[in-house]
Amino acid sequence: MVKIGSKNTTGWKATISVAMANYIEAGSIIAAASSLTLWQAYLSIDSIGVGLLSALSANAFGAAVGALIGGYLCDKYGRKFIYTYDLLAYMLGVALIAGSVNFPMLLIGTVITGIAVGAGVPASWTYIAEEAPHKKRAAHVGTAQLAWSIGPAVTFLLAVLFAPLGLLGSRIIFIHLFIIALITWYIRQGLPESTVWKEGKERQERERKAGTISKSALKELFSLSVNREALFLLVGIYLFWNLTSGAMGYFMPYIYENVGGLSNQQANLLQALLWTLTVLTTYFVFMKFGDRFSRRFIFGLGAVMGIVAWLILTFSAMNWFSLLAFVILWGSAAGIGAQAFYGLWASELFPTKYRAGAQGFMYFLVRFGIGIWSFLLPTVMDTLGFQTAGIVMIGFLVVHCIIGILLAPNTQGKTLEEIEDERFGQPEKTIHENELI
């Protein structure tokens, strides 16, 4: 019998295997988005059904619920605990989607996939940040963003290649995600537990034996002003950016086809280009310079580029010139935008004992918001037109830009312990060691 995980997975190999949560998350969203019109035609799904699929998917409510549960379990039982089970549920979900022959089967598979994705994402950002060298944290956390970008790029290219097969091509894409998840699950079994988490648990055990009473993680998360400020920053940039990005991630091919008059193959090819640009800026800008240059400037540059992209898409005629301008600007901006900085700052601004739980809570809020907007968006476009929807999207981006530029933290080059000391005072470790002397 083969002993799974008999060899440790460490270093960059560990970072990459954990970051693959983002590949399959984004891949799931894009696999559904690129085939939405095909499923709609095959199963005769109306606009309400389309909104329901989006709202309960890995893009919205499904991931929201998964993140809330996964974040709590990740802090209580360890980062490795999540990696033992989340991809098993994910594989069940994508298998159901790949074999769907009716709407309930498609919907159930979508929900299961979404929950599994949500459970894994907070754990991935947390684990990578805790294990990364402090002077290269952006580079390592950027790997998750890189995987999140490669997933859609590959998935859209597959959608173009398999376009002649129709819905069968979509089923094959979901099978590819199943295979990637299986390989990733196997590699992850060799991951060691996060050193930072283990040390935190040891401190909590010393507290318990010493009879020290501390606030619950949930109460402390909201009672401390430093946490409330971090929540405002992170939810502000990630929610408002995602209300645009998350909706377009699922609906952009739908918009290209129904508003721009493009074919399904043309829409997918355009999105493949967009995500390829995101891959490039993630690697060559965020990962290369995020630890060395002003993060506030890099964030602001990406935010402004995103706003300009949506101004062009909303107020220009939807032709090849405006579409290419939009793709170049948005695709490049996304690699240095809110998602990359959210993954970095969310891991830096909270203490170890509820780092993943805080991320799970925030991810829940963000995906819940996307779920509501995704459910409404098809109806808004059908009744009020795309331009009205575009103006709302621009408003979301302006809000996230202002919040991010004003409140960007100065955490560059510092260890997680140093950041915690600055934000919360003397580390608990030192306090309790002094009590025992």
N, C-alpha and C positions, 0 to 999 in steps of 0.2 A: 504493500500500500504506500502510495506517495504521500509524504508529509507536506501538506500545503504550508507555504511560508517558512520553510526550514532555513532559508537564507534571508539575512536582513536586507531590506531595501533602504538605502541611505543616500545622502548627498543629492545631487541633481536628479538621479534616478527616482528618488523619493518625491522630490518636488514635482517632477513631470507626471508621475503616476497619480499624485493627489490632484494636480491641476487638470487631469483628464475629466474630473467632475464637470468642469466648465465646457469641455469639448462636447460631452454628451448632452449637457443642458442645452447649449446653443444648437447643437445638431438636432435635438428633438424638436425644438421650436421651429427651426428652419425646414426640417423634413415635413412637418405639418403645414407650414406656410407655403412651401413650394408646390404642394399638392392639394391645397385647399379647394381650388376650383374643380379638380378632378374628383375628389371625394364628394363635393357638392353635387356634381352632375351624376355620379354613380349612385348615390343614395337619395337624390332629390331633396337635399337639405335646404331649408329656407334661411333667411337672414338671421332669424332668432337662433336657429340651430348652429349657424356659423359663429355667432356671438357666444353661444354656450360652449362650443368646443374651445374657443380661444380663452374664455374666462376661466375654465376649469383645467387648463393645460399647464405645462411646465413654465409657461410664460406668465401665469397669473395665480388664481386661487389654489390650484393644486400645489404649486411650489410654495405658496404662502403658508399653507398648513404644514407641509413637510419641513419647512425651515423652522417654524415655531417648535415643533416636536424635536427635530434633529438638533437644534441649538441647545435645548435643555439636556437632552441625553448626552450630547458631546461634552458638556461641562460636568455632568454627574458621573458618567462612566468612562470618559476618555475619548480622545479623538479617534483612536484606533477602533473603538466599539462601532462607530458609524460605518467604517470601511469594511466591516465584516458582513454587514447585512444590507446596506442601502442599494448596492448594485444588483442584488438578487431580486429585489422588488422591481427595480428598473427594467431588468431583462424580461420579467413577466409582463410588464406594461407594454413594452415595444413589441413583444411577441404577439400580444392581443391586437395591437394596431396593425401589424403586418398581415395578420390573418383575418382582419375584419370583413364581415359580409353583411353587416347591418349597422344602423346608427348606435344602438345601445352598446354593442361590442366595441365600436370605435370610441365611444364616450368613456366607457369603463377603462379601456387601455390608456386613454389620454389622462384620466384622473390618477391612476396608479403611477404612471410615468412622472407626472407632475409632482406628486408627493415624494417619490424617491429622489428626484432631482433636488427638490427643496431641502431635503434632509442632508444631502451631501455637500451643498455649496458652502454654508457657514463653516463646516468642519474643514473644508479644503483651504479657505482663506486663512483660518485660524492656524492650522497646522503648518502651512508654509511660512507664515510670518514668525511663528514661534521657533521654528527650526532654522530659519535663514540667518546668515551673518548680518549683524546690525548695519554694517556699512554697505550691504548689498541687498537690503530688504526689498527695495523697489524692483530690483532685477528679478528676484525670486518670486515676489507676488505678481510681477508682470507676466510670469509664466502662465499663471491662471488666466490672465487677460488674453495672452497669446493663444492659449488653447480655446478660449471662448470665441476668438476670431477665426481660428483655423477651422473649427467645427462648421460654421456656416459656409465658409469659402469652399470646403470640400463637399459639403452637402449640396450646395447650389450647382457646383460643377457636375456632381453625379446626377442631379436632376436634369441638367442639360443633356448629358450623355444618354440617360435612360428615357428621355422625352418620347422617342418613337414607341416605347413600350406602354405609354399611357400610365394607368394606375398600377400596373405590374411594376413599373420602374419605381414608384413610390414605395411599394411593399419591399422591394429589394434594398432601398435606402434604409428602411427601418431594420431590416435584417443586418445590414452593415453596422448599425448602431448596437445591435444585440451582440455582435461578434467583438466589437471594440470594448464594450462593457465587460464581457466575459474575460478578455485578456487583461483588462485593467484590474478587475476584481482579483484575479489570480496573483498578479504582481503585488497588489496592495497587501496581501496576506503576510508579506515579509516586512511590512513597515513596523518600526519600533514605536512605542508610545512617545508622545511629545514630552521632552525633558522638562520643559517649563510647566506643563500640566502636572506631571508627577511631583515636582517640587512644591507646587501649590497645594496639592492634596496632602502632602506630608505636613505642611504648615497648618492646614485645617485640622488635621488629626492631633497635632500638638495643642491647638486651641481647645479642642474637645476635651482632651485629657487634663488641661489646665483649668477647665471650667470657664473659659472665656466665652462670653455671650456676644455674638455679633449679629448685625442685621441680616435678614435674608437677602439673597442676591437680587431678587426682584424689587424688594423695598429699597435697597441701596441704589439700584439703577435709577430710580426716579427721585429719591430723596436728596441726593447730592447734586448741587448746582453744576459741578464740573461735568457730571454725566448728562444732565439735561442739555447743557450747551453742546456736548458732543452729539447727542441725539438730534438736536435741531440742525446742526451742520450736516450730518450724514444722511438723515432722512430728507432734509431739504434738497441736497444735491442729487441724491439717488432717486428719490420718488419723482421729482419734477422732470429730471432727465429721462427717466424710464417711462413716464406717461407718454412721452413722444417716442423714445427709442424702442420700448417694449411693444407698443402698439404697431410701430412700423416694422419691427422684426417679424411680427406675425402677419400683418396685413399688406406689407409693401408690394409683394408680387400681385396681390389682389387689386391694389390701387393701380399698378402699372397696367394691368390687363383691363380693368373695368373703367378706369379714368383715362389712362394714356393710350389705350387701344393696342397695346403690345400683345404678342403671342405669349403663351406660357413659357416657351423656350427662351424668347428674348428677355422676358422679365427675370428669369432665373440666371441668365448670363450676366445681366446688369448687376444683380445682387452678388454674384460671384466676384465681379470686379470690385464692388464696394467693400466686401469683406477681405479681399486680398490686400487692399490699401490699408485696412485696419490692422491686418497682420504686420505689414511693413512699418507703420508708425508705432505700433506697440513695441516692436523689437528695436527699431533704430532710434526711437525718441524716448519712450517711457522707460524701457529697460536699460538703455545706455546712459540716459541723462537724469533719470528720476532720483538717483542717489547723489548727484553731483551739482545740479543746477536748481534754480528756484522752482519749487513745485507749484507755487501760486501762479507763476508766469505760465508754466506748461499747462496747468489746468485752465487758466483764463484763455489761452490761445485756442485750445480745443473747444471751449464753450462758445466763443465768438464765431469760430468757423462753423459750428453746428447751427447757430442762429442764421447766419448768412445762407447756408445751404437750404434751410426751410423757407426763407424769404424768397429765394429763387424758385423753389418748387411750387410754392403757394401762389405767387403773383405773376409768374411767367407762363406763357403757353407751354403745355407739356409736350415738348418736341425733343429730338435727340440732343440738341445743344443744351437745353436746360436740364435734361435728365443726366447727361454726362457731368455737367457742372455740379449738380446736386450730389451725384455719386462720389466724385473726387473730393469735394469738401467734407461731406458727412463721413465718408469712409475713412478719410485721413484723421478727422477730428475724433472719431470714436476710439481710436487707438490710444489717445492721450486724454480721454474724457472722464466723465464721472464714474464709470464702472471701475476703471483701473485705480483711481484715487480712493473710491469707496472701499475697495478690497484692502488697500494699504492702510488708510486712516482708521477703518473700523477695527483693525487688528491692533493698532497702536494706542488708541485712545481709551481702552477699557482694561481693567485688571484681569489677571488670568482666571480668577474664580468664576467670572461670568462673561468672559470675552466672547465665547461662541454663543451663549444664550442671548447676549445683547444683539449680536449679528442676526440670530434667528428671529428675534422680535422685530428688528428693523426690516429684515427681508420680508417678513410677514406683512408689515404695513405697506411696503413698496409693492409687492406682488398683489396684495388685496386691492390697492388703488388701481393697478394696471388691469386687474380683473374687471372692476366696475367700468373703467374707460373702454376696455376691449369689447365688453358686452354692448356698450352704447354706440361705439364708433361706426359699425356698419349701418345702423339706423340713422345716425347723424349724417353720414355721407349720402345715404339714399334720400333723405328728406330735405336737408339744408345745403347739401353740396360739399364737394371736397375742399373748396376754398375756406369755408367756415371752419371745417375741421382743422385745416392747416393753420389758421389764425390762432386757434386754441393751442395747437402744438407749439407755435412760436412763443406764446405767452408762458407755457411751461418752461421752455428753455431759458427765457430771460430770467425767470425767478431763480432757477438753479444756478445760473451764471453769477448773479448778484450775491447769493448766499455763499457760494464757493470762494469767490474772490475776497469777500470781506472776512470770512472766518477760517481760511486755510491755516492749519496749525503748523508750528515750527518743530517738527519731530525728526528731521533729517539727520542721519548719522548717529542717532542715539539708540542705546539698547532699550528693549521693552521695560526693563527694570528701572532705567534712568527716567524714561517717560512717565512710568507709574509713580516714581518718587516725586517728580516735579508736579504732577497733577493731583496726587492724593496725599502728599506728605511722606513722612518716614515709612518705608516699606514695612509691612506686617512682619516679615522675616526678622528684621532687626529688632523690632519691639519685643517679640516673643523670645528671641534669643537672650535679650537683656533680662527679661523676667525670670529666665531659668538659671541665670548666673548667681 
